[in-house]
Amino acid sequence: MISYQDKFYYFMVDDDGVWLSDDAFTAKITRFESGNDVLEHFLIDGKPLIKMIDKLDECEPI
């Protein structure tokens, strides 16, 4: 789970990759190949997560 400007993003990992999920971890919304893929391709305010790391309010490990 990560949060940025009072918005929360939830991720779950399974055999098919890393998924953007709902807060109950019941919906698989967007699939990423790996954690690195999330860092490079998940966008917040149009910027890759890797460039937003220092601006996140909170981050809990997967």
Phi, psi and omega per residue, in radians:
M1 nan 2.399 3.003
I2 -2.304 2.705 3.048
S3 -2.328 2.568 3.136
Y4 -2.597 2.116 -3.139
Q5 0.855 0.905 3.083
D6 1.137 0.280 3.032
K7 -1.977 2.381 -3.075
F8 -1.908 2.490 3.111
Y9 -2.220 2.277 -3.076
Y10 -2.036 2.421 3.136
F11 -2.247 2.542 3.037
M12 -2.344 2.661 -3.090
V13 -1.986 2.368 2.973
D14 -2.485 -2.979 -3.086
D15 -1.126 -0.346 -3.116
D16 -1.606 -0.096 3.125
G17 2.386 -2.645 3.119
V18 -1.986 2.313 -3.071
W19 -2.053 2.357 2.853
L20 -1.220 2.330 -2.990
S21 -2.318 3.023 2.965
D22 -1.438 3.036 -3.062
D23 -1.223 -0.257 3.093
A24 -1.668 -0.013 -3.116
F25 1.007 0.692 3.120
T26 -1.952 -0.307 -3.120
A27 -1.986 2.326 3.048
K28 -1.721 1.840 -3.002
I29 -1.579 -0.953 -3.127
T30 -2.368 2.323 -3.104
R31 -1.704 2.421 3.025
F32 -2.177 2.557 -3.122
E33 -1.079 -0.680 -3.034
S34 -2.777 3.084 3.053
G35 -1.071 -0.670 3.087
N36 -1.107 -0.650 3.095
D37 -1.098 -0.679 3.061
V38 -1.051 -0.845 -3.125
L39 -1.030 -0.649 -3.070
E40 -1.507 -0.522 -2.966
H41 -2.093 -0.206 3.061
F42 -1.412 2.156 -3.046
L43 -1.813 2.402 2.960
I44 -2.166 2.173 -3.075
D45 0.921 0.634 3.091
G46 1.350 0.127 -3.126
K47 -2.060 2.472 3.101
P48 -1.050 2.539 -3.122
L49 -0.936 -0.638 -3.121
I50 -1.016 -0.535 3.133
K51 -1.521 -0.151 -3.098
M52 -1.814 -0.109 -3.009
I53 -0.855 -0.811 -3.088
D54 -1.248 -0.237 -3.108
K55 -1.745 -0.077 -3.124
L56 -1.179 2.500 3.109
D57 -1.353 -0.644 -3.047
E58 -2.706 2.599 3.103
C59 -2.602 2.202 3.067
E60 -2.025 2.373 -3.115
P61 -1.101 2.640 3.111
I62 -1.272 nan nan
